[in-house]
Amino acid sequence: MSEMKDMLIEVIDKIFKDCADKETVDLLEEGKWAENLWELLAENEMLNFALLEEHGGVGGDLDCIFNVYRLVGRYAVPIPFVEHTLANFTLETSGLSPITERATILIDEEQMLELQEDRLSGLLHNVPWARHMQQLVTAAKQQDDYYIVQIPLENAAITKQINLAAEPRDSITFNNAAVIQKIVVPYELIQSLKKINTAANIAKMSGALEKANELTVQYSKERQQFGRPIHRFQLIQQHIAILAGETAITNTSVDNMISALAEGREEYEVALARLRIDESSRIVATSAHQVHAAIGVTHEHNLHHYTRRLWSWREEGYTSYYWKKVLAQTLLQSEMDLWEFITKSNNVIQPIGGETNG
């Protein structure tokens, strides 16, 4: 990344570190969100960072974008930062104009609404942060054509729901809602957006996973039992080693995924990173809570901010279940055996329609 992009990441890191403290993250438990943090980012024009330079961004650089999304997971940031910036990235990538109003995004083939004369009706589930947003960016269909559309939420009926981490995951009912912007896009772009949205989720998860590891190592040094820090006990050392190994493997997998996407050579890095982080999140959350024991599940400690997000995010969007099906279908359609398929570098995985959760 360039010096400017490194500086941007440092600035956002500092803002999150200073402002996303435990009390701020806990606002979600009260049905609130960190509006002050959102306004601070807006004042510093950080909400435009994923856009092209003429719109105040970093040129749509995926390396920078996904590394910022890692920070969202690392600090459990209780605002729709990923959703808003990804919505604008999608608009711009599709050829539409980015917007300043708060926006969320849902790219889900199973919930693709039918477009009729620039209006949409229907029900969408698990829309992130919808109650706090003004616009929705989503995919729609009209006969055999695929569209990216922007829909206002002011007149939509929103049913409030949350995930395990208390983040808003609302249902929206549209009744003949007018479309503000729309554009016909090739089906290949819808498939590409599936990967981008999956990669964004993976990036958040990797940040949360790394933070859970750090909290556990720190706690093992501070907590004493029988007159010495618990990290000196063999069982705790085993958990710490497991955490370190899983974190390193996941970071390598995510780094490879980000590099492949940024360089335009992604083949099946997203699918494999999604499978890897699904496994790592299970193992890391288990070992972290084993080391913390009872205190790790209390509201007063902040470990649960990260493990609850790991458990929630692994079940959202295009999950490992979906990408396992993609990998299996690609292998079945290939003339190569399993080992050749795994080691060959030019296999291209074509995403399929189907379940986003499983």
C-alpha positions as CSV (number, residue, x, y, z in Angstrom):
1,M,0.0,0.0,0.0
2,S,1.1,3.6,-0.6
3,E,2.1,5.9,2.2
4,M,-1.2,7.8,1.9
5,K,-3.2,4.5,2.3
6,D,-1.0,3.5,5.3
7,M,-1.7,6.9,6.8
8,L,-5.4,6.5,6.3
9,I,-5.4,3.1,8.0
10,E,-3.5,4.7,10.9
11,V,-6.0,7.5,11.3
12,I,-9.0,5.2,11.3
13,D,-7.2,2.8,13.7
14,K,-6.6,5.7,16.1
15,I,-10.2,6.9,15.9
16,F,-11.5,3.4,16.6
17,K,-9.0,2.9,19.4
18,D,-9.9,6.2,21.1
19,C,-13.6,6.1,20.6
20,A,-14.8,2.4,20.5
21,D,-14.3,1.7,24.2
22,K,-16.3,-0.9,26.1
23,E,-19.0,1.6,27.1
24,T,-19.4,2.6,23.5
25,V,-19.7,-1.0,22.3
26,D,-22.1,-1.7,25.1
27,L,-24.6,0.8,23.6
28,L,-25.8,-2.0,21.3
29,E,-27.1,-3.8,24.4
30,E,-29.4,-0.8,25.0
31,G,-30.7,-0.7,21.4
32,K,-28.5,2.3,20.6
33,W,-25.5,2.9,18.4
34,A,-22.4,5.1,18.4
35,E,-23.7,8.1,16.6
36,N,-20.9,10.3,17.9
37,L,-18.3,8.0,16.4
38,W,-20.2,8.0,13.1
39,E,-20.3,11.8,13.1
40,L,-16.6,12.0,13.9
41,L,-15.8,9.7,10.9
42,A,-18.1,11.8,8.7
43,E,-16.4,15.1,9.8
44,N,-13.0,13.6,8.9
45,E,-14.4,12.3,5.6
46,M,-13.5,8.7,6.5
47,L,-16.9,7.4,5.4
48,N,-15.8,8.0,1.8
49,F,-12.5,6.1,2.0
50,A,-13.6,3.1,-0.2
51,L,-14.5,5.4,-3.1
52,L,-12.4,6.7,-6.0
53,E,-10.1,9.6,-5.4
54,E,-12.4,12.1,-7.0
55,H,-15.0,11.2,-4.4
56,G,-12.6,11.5,-1.5
57,G,-11.5,7.9,-1.3
58,V,-8.4,5.8,-2.0
59,G,-9.3,4.8,-5.5
60,G,-11.3,1.6,-4.6
61,D,-8.1,-0.1,-3.4
62,L,-9.3,-3.5,-2.0
63,D,-6.1,-4.0,0.0
64,C,-6.7,-0.8,1.9
65,I,-10.5,-1.4,2.2
66,F,-10.3,-4.9,3.7
67,N,-7.5,-4.0,6.1
68,V,-9.7,-1.2,7.4
69,Y,-12.5,-3.7,7.8
70,R,-10.2,-5.8,9.9
71,L,-10.1,-2.8,12.3
72,V,-13.9,-2.9,12.6
73,G,-13.7,-6.4,13.9
74,R,-10.7,-5.7,16.1
75,Y,-12.5,-2.9,17.9
76,A,-16.0,-4.3,17.7
77,V,-17.0,-1.0,16.2
78,P,-20.8,-0.5,16.9
79,I,-21.7,1.4,13.7
80,P,-22.6,0.4,10.2
81,F,-19.2,1.5,8.8
82,V,-18.6,-1.6,6.7
83,E,-22.2,-1.6,5.3
84,H,-22.2,2.1,4.4
85,T,-18.8,2.1,2.7
86,L,-19.5,-1.2,0.9
87,A,-22.8,0.1,-0.3
88,N,-21.1,3.2,-1.8
89,F,-18.3,1.0,-3.3
90,T,-21.0,-1.2,-4.9
91,L,-22.8,1.8,-6.4
92,E,-19.6,3.2,-7.8
93,T,-18.4,-0.1,-9.1
94,S,-21.7,-0.6,-10.9
95,G,-21.6,2.8,-12.5
96,L,-24.0,4.6,-10.2
97,S,-23.3,7.7,-8.1
98,P,-22.2,7.3,-4.5
99,I,-24.3,8.9,-1.9
100,T,-23.8,10.9,1.4
101,E,-26.9,9.5,3.1
102,R,-26.5,6.6,5.5
103,A,-26.8,3.4,3.4
104,T,-26.7,-0.3,4.1
105,I,-26.3,-3.2,1.6
106,L,-27.7,-6.7,1.0
107,I,-26.5,-8.8,-1.9
108,D,-28.4,-12.1,-1.6
109,E,-29.6,-14.1,-4.6
110,E,-32.1,-15.9,-2.5
111,Q,-33.7,-12.5,-1.6
112,M,-33.6,-10.8,-5.0
113,L,-36.7,-8.6,-5.4
114,E,-38.5,-8.3,-8.8
115,L,-38.2,-4.8,-10.3
116,Q,-41.4,-3.6,-12.1
117,E,-41.4,-0.1,-13.7
118,D,-38.8,1.3,-11.3
119,R,-40.7,0.1,-8.2
120,L,-40.1,-2.8,-5.8
121,S,-42.3,-4.7,-3.5
122,G,-41.5,-7.6,-1.2
123,L,-39.7,-8.7,2.0
124,L,-36.0,-8.8,2.8
125,H,-34.6,-10.5,5.9
126,N,-31.4,-9.9,7.9
127,V,-30.6,-6.5,6.5
128,P,-27.8,-5.0,8.6
129,W,-28.5,-1.8,10.5
130,A,-31.7,-1.0,8.5
131,R,-33.4,0.9,11.3
132,H,-30.6,3.4,11.4
133,M,-30.1,3.8,7.7
134,Q,-31.7,6.0,5.0
135,Q,-30.9,4.0,1.9
136,L,-30.5,0.4,0.8
137,V,-28.3,-0.8,-2.0
138,T,-29.3,-4.3,-3.2
139,A,-29.6,-6.5,-6.3
140,A,-32.9,-6.9,-8.1
141,K,-34.2,-8.7,-11.2
142,Q,-36.4,-7.8,-14.1
143,Q,-37.1,-10.8,-16.3
144,D,-33.7,-12.0,-17.3
145,D,-31.8,-8.8,-16.4
146,Y,-29.9,-8.1,-13.1
147,Y,-29.8,-4.7,-11.5
148,I,-28.0,-2.9,-8.7
149,V,-30.6,-0.5,-7.2
150,Q,-30.8,2.1,-4.5
151,I,-34.0,2.3,-2.5
152,P,-35.0,4.8,0.2
153,L,-36.0,3.3,3.5
154,E,-38.1,6.2,4.9
155,N,-41.4,4.6,3.9
156,A,-40.4,1.0,4.4
157,A,-41.8,-1.1,7.2
158,I,-38.9,-2.3,9.3
159,T,-39.1,-5.1,11.8
160,K,-36.3,-4.8,14.3
161,Q,-34.2,-7.9,15.0
162,I,-30.7,-8.5,16.3
163,N,-28.0,-11.1,16.0
164,L,-26.2,-12.7,18.9
165,A,-23.9,-9.7,19.2
166,A,-26.9,-7.4,19.5
167,E,-26.2,-5.8,16.1
168,P,-29.3,-4.8,14.1
169,R,-30.3,-7.4,11.5
170,D,-33.7,-6.2,10.5
171,S,-36.5,-7.3,8.2
172,I,-37.8,-4.8,5.6
173,T,-41.1,-4.8,3.8
174,F,-41.4,-2.7,0.6
175,N,-44.7,-1.8,-0.8
176,N,-44.3,-0.4,-4.3
177,A,-41.2,1.5,-3.3
178,A,-39.6,3.9,-5.8
179,V,-36.1,3.2,-7.0
180,I,-33.8,6.2,-6.8
181,Q,-31.0,4.7,-8.9
182,K,-30.7,1.5,-11.0
183,I,-28.4,0.0,-13.5
184,V,-28.3,-3.2,-15.5
185,V,-25.3,-5.2,-14.6
186,P,-23.9,-8.5,-15.9
187,Y,-24.5,-11.6,-13.8
188,E,-20.7,-11.9,-13.4
189,L,-20.8,-8.6,-11.4
190,I,-23.3,-10.1,-9.0
191,Q,-21.0,-13.1,-8.5
192,S,-18.1,-10.7,-7.9
193,L,-20.1,-8.8,-5.3
194,K,-20.8,-12.1,-3.5
195,K,-17.1,-12.5,-3.1
196,I,-16.5,-8.9,-2.1
197,N,-19.2,-9.1,0.6
198,T,-17.9,-12.4,1.8
199,A,-14.4,-11.1,2.0
200,A,-15.6,-8.0,4.0
201,N,-17.2,-10.4,6.5
202,I,-14.0,-12.5,6.6
203,A,-11.9,-9.3,7.2
204,K,-14.1,-8.3,10.2
205,M,-13.9,-11.8,11.6
206,S,-10.1,-11.9,11.3
207,G,-9.9,-8.7,13.3
208,A,-12.2,-10.0,16.1
209,L,-10.3,-13.3,16.2
210,E,-7.0,-11.6,16.6
211,K,-8.3,-9.4,19.4
212,A,-9.7,-12.4,21.2
213,N,-6.3,-14.0,21.0
214,E,-4.6,-10.9,22.4
215,L,-7.1,-10.5,25.3
216,T,-6.5,-14.1,26.2
217,V,-2.7,-13.9,26.2
218,Q,-2.9,-10.7,28.3
219,Y,-5.3,-12.2,30.8
220,S,-3.1,-15.3,31.2
221,K,-0.3,-13.1,32.2
222,E,-2.3,-11.0,34.7
223,R,-4.4,-13.7,36.3
224,Q,-2.6,-15.5,39.1
225,Q,-3.4,-18.9,40.7
226,F,-1.4,-20.7,43.4
227,G,1.0,-17.7,43.5
228,R,2.0,-17.6,39.8
229,P,0.5,-16.3,36.5
230,I,-1.7,-18.9,34.9
231,H,0.2,-18.8,31.6
232,R,2.9,-20.9,33.3
233,F,0.6,-23.8,33.7
234,Q,0.9,-26.5,31.0
235,L,-2.8,-26.6,30.1
236,I,-3.0,-22.8,29.7
237,Q,0.2,-22.9,27.5
238,Q,-1.5,-25.5,25.3
239,H,-4.5,-23.2,24.8
240,I,-2.2,-20.2,24.1
241,A,-0.3,-22.3,21.5
242,I,-3.6,-23.3,19.9
243,L,-4.7,-19.7,19.8
244,A,-1.4,-18.5,18.3
245,G,-1.5,-21.2,15.6
246,E,-5.1,-20.6,14.6
247,T,-4.5,-16.8,14.5
248,A,-1.4,-17.2,12.4
249,I,-3.0,-19.5,9.9
250,T,-6.1,-17.3,9.6
251,N,-4.0,-14.2,9.1
252,T,-2.1,-15.8,6.4
253,S,-5.2,-17.1,4.7
254,V,-6.8,-13.6,4.9
255,D,-3.7,-11.9,3.7
256,N,-3.6,-14.2,0.7
257,M,-7.3,-13.5,0.0
258,I,-6.9,-9.7,0.2
259,S,-3.8,-9.8,-2.1
260,A,-5.5,-12.0,-4.6
261,L,-8.6,-9.7,-4.8
262,A,-6.5,-6.5,-4.9
263,E,-4.4,-7.9,-7.7
264,G,-7.3,-9.2,-9.7
265,R,-6.1,-12.8,-9.6
266,E,-8.6,-14.3,-7.1
267,E,-9.5,-17.9,-8.0
268,Y,-10.7,-19.7,-4.8
269,E,-9.0,-17.7,-2.1
270,V,-12.2,-16.2,-0.8
271,A,-13.9,-19.7,-0.6
272,L,-10.9,-21.2,1.2
273,A,-10.5,-18.2,3.6
274,R,-14.2,-18.5,4.5
275,L,-13.8,-22.2,5.3
276,R,-10.6,-21.6,7.3
277,I,-11.9,-18.7,9.4
278,D,-15.1,-20.6,10.2
279,E,-13.0,-23.4,11.7
280,S,-10.6,-20.9,13.4
281,S,-13.5,-18.9,15.0
282,R,-14.8,-22.0,16.6
283,I,-11.4,-23.1,18.0
284,V,-10.3,-19.6,19.1
285,A,-13.6,-18.8,20.9
286,T,-13.5,-22.1,22.7
287,S,-9.9,-21.8,23.9
288,A,-10.3,-18.1,24.8
289,H,-13.3,-18.9,27.1
290,Q,-11.5,-21.9,28.5
291,V,-8.6,-19.7,29.6
292,H,-10.8,-16.8,30.9
293,A,-13.1,-19.3,32.7
294,A,-16.2,-17.7,34.2
295,I,-15.2,-14.1,33.9
296,G,-15.1,-14.4,30.1
297,V,-18.8,-14.7,29.8
298,T,-19.6,-11.9,32.2
299,H,-20.9,-8.5,30.9
300,E,-18.1,-6.7,32.8
301,H,-15.4,-8.3,30.7
302,N,-15.1,-7.5,27.0
303,L,-14.1,-10.9,25.6
304,H,-17.7,-11.5,24.7
305,H,-17.7,-8.5,22.4
306,Y,-15.4,-10.5,20.1
307,T,-16.6,-14.1,20.5
308,R,-20.3,-13.2,20.1
309,R,-19.4,-11.4,16.9
310,L,-17.4,-14.4,15.7
311,W,-20.4,-16.6,16.4
312,S,-22.8,-14.2,14.7
313,W,-20.7,-13.3,11.6
314,R,-19.9,-16.9,10.8
315,E,-23.7,-17.5,10.2
316,E,-24.3,-14.4,8.1
317,G,-24.0,-13.8,4.4
318,Y,-22.5,-16.4,2.2
319,T,-21.3,-18.8,4.8
320,S,-18.8,-21.7,4.7
321,Y,-21.8,-24.0,3.9
322,Y,-22.3,-22.1,0.6
323,W,-18.6,-22.0,-0.3
324,K,-18.2,-25.7,0.5
325,K,-20.9,-26.4,-2.1
326,V,-19.1,-24.1,-4.6
327,L,-15.8,-26.0,-4.0
328,A,-17.5,-29.4,-4.3
329,Q,-19.3,-28.4,-7.5
330,T,-16.1,-27.0,-9.1
331,L,-14.2,-30.2,-8.2
332,L,-17.0,-32.4,-9.6
333,Q,-17.0,-30.5,-12.9
334,S,-13.2,-30.7,-13.1
335,E,-11.3,-33.5,-14.9
336,M,-8.5,-33.3,-12.2
337,D,-8.3,-35.5,-9.2
338,L,-8.5,-33.9,-5.7
339,W,-4.7,-33.5,-5.2
340,E,-4.2,-31.9,-8.6
341,F,-7.1,-29.6,-8.1
342,I,-5.8,-28.4,-4.7
343,T,-2.3,-27.8,-5.9
344,K,-3.0,-26.4,-9.3
345,S,-2.9,-22.6,-9.4
346,N,-5.4,-21.7,-12.2
347,N,-8.6,-23.2,-11.0
348,V,-11.4,-20.7,-11.3
349,I,-14.4,-21.2,-9.0
350,Q,-17.7,-20.1,-10.3
351,P,-20.1,-19.1,-7.4
352,I,-23.5,-20.7,-7.6
353,G,-27.0,-19.6,-6.6
354,G,-28.3,-21.0,-3.4
355,E,-28.4,-20.8,0.3
356,T,-26.5,-18.0,2.1
357,N,-26.9,-19.7,5.4
358,G,-26.6,-23.2,6.6
